[in-house]
Each structure stands twice: as structure tokens, then as C-alpha cells.
Amino acid sequence: MSIENAASVESPLRHFHAVIPAGGVGTRLWPLSRAAAPKFLHDLTGSGSTLLRATYDRLEPLAGNRVLVVTGVAHRVAVCRQLPEVGESELVLESEPKDSGAAIGLAAAILYRRDPDTIMGSFAADHVISPDNLFQETVREAIHTAAAGKIVTIGIKPTHPSTGFGYIRTGDLLNIDDAPNAHAVVEFVEKPSEDIAKKYLETGDYVWNAGMFVAPVALMLKHLEANQPVLFAGLEEIADAWDTPERDEVTARVWPTLPKIAIDYAVAEPAAAAGDVAVVPGTFRWDDVGDFAAIGRLNNAGDVDEVTVLGEGARVFTENASGVVVSDTKRVIALIGIKDVVIVDTPDALLVTTKQHAQRVKGAVDALKASGDTDVL
Amino acid sequence: MSIENAASVESPLRHFHAVIPAGGVGTRLWPLSRAAAPKFLHDLTGSGSTLLRATYDRLEPLAGNRVLVVTGVAHRVAVCRQLPEVGESELVLESEPKDSGAAIGLAAAILYRRDPDTIMGSFAADHVISPDNLFQETVREAIHTAAAGKIVTIGIKPTHPSTGFGYIRTGDLLNIDDAPNAHAVVEFVEKPSEDIAKKYLETGDYVWNAGMFVAPVALMLKHLEANQPVLFAGLEEIADAWDTPERDEVTARVWPTLPKIAIDYAVAEPAAAAGDVAVVPGTFRWDDVGDFAAIGRLNNAGDVDEVTVLGEGARVFTENASGVVVSDTKRVIALIGIKDVVIVDTPDALLVTTKQHAQRVKGAVDALKASGDTDVL
């Protein structure tokens, strides 16, 4: 379906503007992902595309070139190399990280000034989704739901009782035209214990909170103003100057003063309590690539025996081994008689763990930080 | 005990000359040990000395500066750096490897010409032995036994039913002065199955064949001539030229023509059949550092939690891990939740295996060789 056909004059699709927050180091993917080369700049699926590029390509059929990217100044060059289509007016550079409330709030405020009827959709730069057409169908439903006056989260049908994600408790069907699967949201719930996660699965009323949402920018700003007036005022000041020669001066002055808060607390949860949040469950495959065990799940093209190999020009020899090897060097890597191992080989740091312990990589990074070994972080 | 005191005019100790065959890549210790940097040039015990240097230092109290080193031409510079005391006349360089028969036979022939009463002692450059004084006591007994007209192997009291070593079946006590523990040798037996190894231990009659022996050079050459006349003739020709200006010319012409055979088959086994071999059991600790599991046994000074770390300036972080890390780089190595792992990190090759599978490293090297990846071998 082409953009022209999908977005008729009457369709809310023509007001859709994608926002890609490209932040987060991805500490659990150290030493591959790190401050200088965060997760979204890596090809973690063996597709040949970085996660950022794949995110853009997935959104382009919906948004055309209406894609705003929010990232750190340090990643400007890398992001522009990945996304040469993104012009300066579509690139929001953070001089310092201020959490998702400021990043997404500023995007909303800028887009509101360009078109107050904008429906924004925010999609993290470092998730893996397939197939694209199912994702796009779900986002289209979310856009139609947003046009009916909702902040719309995209939920993911749980495939197992994960304790690593927050959940969304779904309510009644909303019966919105062109959005047959849109439901009310009863509440957002934090990451549960395994017992509770199992109960969530049994009820069938819960979906994973994948952090993706679609909403009218006006409604976003209304809730932001009501719940975070200081943050809102600062973002308004920056947004007023954004498309003027004063952008740099105002941003440099105001951005560092903004409070740090996640968009979930700044907007989504209070809006849910006010009955303004809906959910469209997605049936596409979704993975936030939270650790190296995910790399094993997401890749098999490069398998050598039972070992998943990621990395261009990797030279991996295995005998009676299984697991994941991420090679960021040209070194020969030999695995002998070792099972479910995770090996990440980079020029200055080597990680060896197991799929089972992959979540604990963050602890190692914290320990390195504490010991002053920040050169490899 | 100083050499002067130990070696009275009457003592055979004054005719003792140590020989150190420094060969063998140590394939099971790849990628640390390799053609360009074989096992004997590494410090595998964290002592600060290479195995070669430690071997020399262990022999010096017995041999003084009468230590002949046999090694490959490729290792000349490295060996001289490790053993600056060894002059040119004490260095035998092999232009190509010809197995231990030629290496030790040539040493015997050279030493015979310098002193026909020489008692040679051959000790591999890449074994780990402690304590030195127990080793030296055993060698002294072996020298006295050799002086009585025997080729004397030094056996090691088995500590477990190893299937990785050959065994020596001991016979009657020989009742030699100054060698109260010298026994006859009944036979040499090949590496046994585990069941047979257990039976060997039960009888108490078997010791490990550690490949160390002490013998009159005249007796060595007599058996060599009888069993390997072609090899013997070639070695005689080279030895005749050795301390003359013709050394290089003759060696270059004859050495490549010599048959390849182990000293065990060329001399020790036929001599044993002739009743000419004795054994002195050693009670010192001996390890041939056959694989990386041995590195764990031999080291603990550098332990980080339950991980044995070998390598100057190693930067190893562990959480809930155990095993051995050999670091030949300055990279940070993080181990998380992995047990009994063996990691060998070198600039161009990385090995990850387990202590249990450490013996199978040789198979990986063979596979790399077969696939043409010889740059890292």
C-alpha cells in the first residue's frame, strides 16, 4: 500500500509523524554496545542493517520522510551516516541525556508548532520487529485510535511469563472505525514476579509494554502541562525557538535545567488514570534485544554447528559447542566442549558468560565503572 | 650443597652434563603456545620465569655451567635471551625437527668427544617440578646409578590413574651405593586405559615415565649404534665436525638425512630389554603442563575469586565464575556465571573451552591447520 493511497485527505494517517528516540547505551550488551557505540548503531540481527536503520525503514511506509530522530550530540555523525535522509530540521540533538520525558516532550512541542493536528508515534531505535507489514497494520490502527482522542500504546501479546517487561492491563474494546483491536487501558503495571507474570498470561488481559505509543501531540502536551509544568514550560521555550535562529542559544540555556523523568510517569500513567489511554495489541514478533541471549534467539543465519555467530568476517571454529559468538575483531575464536556460552569479542574487551546469565552483564559494567576501568565502557 | 663439595674427585657427579631438549610446540596449549612461541618460552606457573629458565636453574646446582641446550634454529634468539650463560658451544641448533633420537643422540655424541666418561642427564625444557631439592636428590641418585653402568630413567610416583602418561614397571632394588632407591626396570608400557591404570596403581610397581633420564654417554651411543646404525653414523659424522670449523657444512649436509625416531624406541626400550635400564622413583611434584587444566593446578597466586589468572597486567573481572584465564593482551576480560572455563586470550586468537575438555585443544589446532588458518598456529 503506498502512502498516497493510505493517507486520503480525510485520513489521520496524513498527520502522522514518526519520532525515533535513539538513546540508551544498552549496558546489558557490553562490550559490544557502549557509550561510544550504543546498541542502536549495531546490526544485531545479521540483517546487514543497524537497528536504527531498520527502525527507520519500518516506519517510512507510514511516515514517508516525516521522521524526527532524537539522539545525543555524540552520535550526530553516526546517525546521519545511517540515515542520510534525515535533514537538520528532523534531528533533535541532546547536549546531555534528560530521560524520555524531555526527549519525547520536546519532539511533541516541535511537531505541534509545525502542525497542531500532528499524530506522533514514538518508536525506540533499538528494538527488533518482524514482519514489518504486521507492525505497520498495528500502527495504522493506533493512528486511527489516536485520532479518536487517545494516547495509544502498542502492546505485545506475551509469549512467555517474562519478568523483564512492564505489562498493560487491557480493558473494554473501544469500537473505533479502522481500529477493530483498540482497547481501553485499565492500568500500567511494573515488571512482575514470575508467579504474577504467569497469572497475567492466564487471564489473557495483559500485554507487554513495549514502550511504543501513538498520540495526538496536543493531547501529549496537555497531559505534560498538567503533570510536569516545569518540564512543559522549558520544552515550550525551546520549541518556540526551534525553527528560528535562536534555537542553539535557547536550547543550550534551557535544556540543562530540565527535570529528568520518564515519559511513562510524566504522561502515560496519569493519562491512563484519566481514561485517555488506549492499547492496540500487536501480533508481530518483537524483541528489545535486552541481552545477548536475545542475539541467539534473533539470529541463525550465521550459525556454525550450534553456535550463532554475529560479526562480519568472523573466524569461529567450534567443536561440541553451542551458544552465541559476537565477533568485533578478526581474531580466530575456537570453542571446544562448551555449551550455551556467550562470547563477545571486541578489540579492548572480552565478555564470556552464558545465555542464562546474560542479564547480569549490567552488573559487570557497574563493577568496571566502580573500579575506574571506564576506558572500555 | 655446593658443587665443589658434592663432586669430589671420586664422585661421578663431576662427570655430569645436563642436556635440555627445548622443542615441541605444545599444541594443547594453543593459542598461547605456538610455533613462534612454544611452551618452554612461557611462564606457565606465575613464577616470573619461563619453563626453560626454571629448568636451567633447577639443573645448575648439579651441572654448573655444563648444560647443553638443543633447540630449533627459529628459537635461537629467544633461548639465548632466556639463558645468557649458555655459550655457542653449548647450543645445538636443529635446522629441522628430527625427533628426540637425533637431538639427544647428537648431544651424547658431542659430549662423548669432550669427555668419554660424561654422564648425561636429559630433562625437557617444558616441565614443572617442585621442590628443586627433592628433584636434585633424585638426579644425584640417578647419576650414581648411571655410574654403575645403567641408563637411568626418573620415574614419578603416580598420584592418580593417569591415562595420559606411559608407565615404567619397576623390578628389584639394585643396592647401589649412594642410590638407595634405584630399581631395575622390567619394561616400559604405553599409555594405559583407565582400568589398567588403576591396576597399575594398586600393584605399587609402576611409576610414570616422565621422559627424564641419566646415562653414561658411552652406553647411550652403544645402544644407539646397535639399534639405529644409520642414525648413529650420521650423528657421529656431525659430532666429529662439531668443535671444528666444518660444523655448519657437515651439519647442513647430514642432519636433513637423519631418520626420525623417538629416543624411547631408539635406545630406552631396547636397552631395557637388554637389562641395562634402571629407574629412580622421584617423590617431587612433576607436571608436564599437558593442557590448560594443568595451568589451573599449578597456579593460584593470581586467583581472582575462583578464577586462576595468568598473564602480566591481566585485567580480569569475575562474577560467580571459576576456571583459568590466560591473558596475553591488555584487554579487559569479564567472566559472568560460568564455571570451570578455560579462556586463553592472545592478540590474534581466542580459545574458550572447559577444564574437562582441555585435552581436546589439539583437535582444534588440527582443524585450523586443515582449513588453512595457519597464520595463528
Interface residues (C-beta under 8 A of the other chain):
Chain A: P31 R315 F317 E319 N320 R331 V332 I333 A334 L335 I336 G337 I338 V341 I343 D345 P347 D348 A349 L350 L351 V352 T353 T354 Q356 H357 R360 V361 G363 A364 A367 L368 S371 D373 V376
Chain B: P31 R315 F317 E319 N320 R331 V332 I333 A334 L335 I336 G337 I338 V341 I343 D345 P347 D348 A349 L350 L351 V352 T353 T354 Q356 H357 R360 V361 G363 A364 A367 L368 S371 D373 V376
